[in-house]
Structures are given as structure tokens and as C-alpha cells.
């Protein structure tokens, strides 16, 4: 990975959501630097769409593991989920 222009380590946060159990997505993994790189590699290895949004990653990285996303972030999380569903749909339609 190339060095970050602002010199801060890359951050990654993985979310999970289980309908019927969760009222909002939860933080399933979070880390910076090498841990973030491993989170991103695992997501790509399992075909999970990855969206780079440093501001959102920074906001989510302040949450504890398994903590629900707070209501203040619902709108931006909804945008990311809509993007992920479109990306997954596009991927399936290309026959990959």
C-alpha cells in the first residue's frame, strides 16, 4: 500500500447486521495500519464490496467492537449500504 498523504495510518471498519436481532448495524472489526490492511484483505477475499471513506472510517473507529452504529450515522450508512447492494448486483449481472 502506498503511504497516506496525511501520514495517518489507514483505518478500516467492518459492519454486520442481523435482521430480527439488531436494530442497527454493529461494528464487527476495526483497526488501523496493518490490522486495517488485514480487514480489507479479508473482505476482498470473501467478495465483500469495499468502499473507501476515510471520514466515515474515522467516525466508526471510535465505536467499541459489537457496538451499534449511532443514529447520527444512519443516513451515511444507508448510502454505503445502497452502494454495496448496487455493487453486488452489478457484479452478479456481469456473470462473475
N, C-alpha and C positions, 0 to 999 in steps of 0.2 A: 504494500500500500504506500502511496506517496505521502510525504509529510503534509500535515494540515497547515494551511497558511497562517492560522491564528495560534498555532503551536499547542492548542489544547488537544488532548487525545480524543480519538473518535469515540462516540458513545453509541450504544445500541440498546434497545429495549424491545422485548418480545411480549406481546399481549396474548391472552387467552380469554375465551368466553364460552360458557356452557349455558345454553338456554334452559330455563327452568331452575337453575341453581344460582346464577349470577344476575344481579340487577345492572351490572355494567362490566366491561372488560376488566381483567386483572393483569397485573404485571407478573409474567411468568419467568422472565430472565432480564437482567440488567447488568451492564458493565461498561467499562471504558478500556481503551487501549487493546491489549491482547485478548481480554475477555470479550470485548465488543466484536473483535475480528472472529472469534470462535462462534459467537451468537449468529453473526451474519453468514458465516460458512455453513453452519448447521441449517439455517433457514434455506439457503440456496440449495443445499444438498437434498432437502426434503421438498423442494418445489414451492416453498412459501414465497410469495411476492415480497420483495424488499423495497421499501421506499425510504430514500434518504431525506431526512428533515431534521437538521441539527437542533433547531429551536424546540421542536416537539420532543426529541430525544432528551434534551436537557431538562425540559419540564417533567417528563415522565421518570427520568432517572432519580428524581427526588423522592419518589414513592418507594415504599417498602415492598419487598417480594410478597406477592399474592394480594397486595392492596388494590382495591378497586380504583379505577380512573375517576377522578372527581368530576362533578357536574360541569365545572368551568371548562373542562376539556372535551366535553361530549361532542360539540359541533366539529371540532377539528378531527376527532377520532372518527366521526361519521364520514367525513370527507375521505380519510385514509381508507376506511373500510369500503367505501364506494369505489375508490381507485383500485383496491385489491380485488374486488369482485370483477371489475371490468378487465383487469389484467389476467385473471384466471380464466375468464370467459374467452378472451382473445386467444390465449394460449391453447385452450381446448379446440377452438374453431380452426386454428391453423393445423390441427392434426398432430400436434406434438405429443 
